[in-house]
Amino acid sequence: MARCPALARTVEHVRAFAELMNNRRGRKLKEWIATVQADQIPAVATFAAGLLQDLDAVVAGLSLRYSSGAVEGHNNDIKMIKRQMFGRANFDLPRKRILHAP
């Protein structure tokens, strides 16, 4: 990182964002986005611009202790089973695999 200052700044921004996520400090997101945009690192600036598209939802996601992660995990499992079973059996077998999954 000593040879590439842009990489060092990118690491700082990523670590700052991880701190926002881990400590639920969504209220500081606007400050983080302003800092990233001022630094003009393309990849991180693009990520920050994407966060601005639905800022209220992102702030809520970074602030509240509620999460839909478990539901998304189940959806992912069901989609995986569906892909594995495509064209191999009728609806009964995937249904049994989904209902009896651990």
Helices and strands as residue ranges (DSSP letters): H 5-22, G 26-28, H 29-39, H 42-52, H 55-63, H 69-85, H 92-99
